[in-house]
């Protein structure tokens, strides 16, 4: 029971980290699209 809960929580943490990276990438692309020169480095 405890092991399953730990696996479940670690999976949620990994998914949220991946989602954060994807969101940051999309924000950079959107900034570069709406504000040329600002998001592109």
C-alpha positions in Angstrom: 0.0 0.0 0.0 2.7 2.5 1.0 5.0 1.5 -1.9 2.1 2.0 -4.4 1.4 5.4 -2.9 5.1 6.4 -3.2 5.2 5.3 -6.9 2.0 7.2 -7.6 3.3 10.4 -6.0 6.7 10.2 -7.7 4.9 9.7 -11.0 2.8 12.8 -10.4 5.9 14.8 -9.6 7.6 13.6 -12.8 4.6 14.4 -14.9 4.3 17.9 -13.3 8.0 18.6 -14.0 7.6 17.6 -17.7 4.5 19.7 -17.9 6.3 22.7 -16.5 9.1 22.3 -19.0 6.6 22.1 -21.9 4.7 25.1 -20.7 7.9 27.1 -20.4 8.9 26.2 -23.9 5.4 27.2 -25.2 5.6 30.5 -23.4 9.0 31.2 -25.0 7.6 30.4 -28.4 4.5 32.5 -27.8 6.7 35.4 -26.6 8.9 35.1 -29.7 5.8 35.0 -31.9 4.0 38.0 -30.3 7.1 40.0 -29.4 9.8 39.4 -32.0 13.3 39.6 -30.6 12.1 39.2 -27.0 11.6 35.4 -26.8 14.4 34.4 -29.2 17.8 34.1 -27.6 
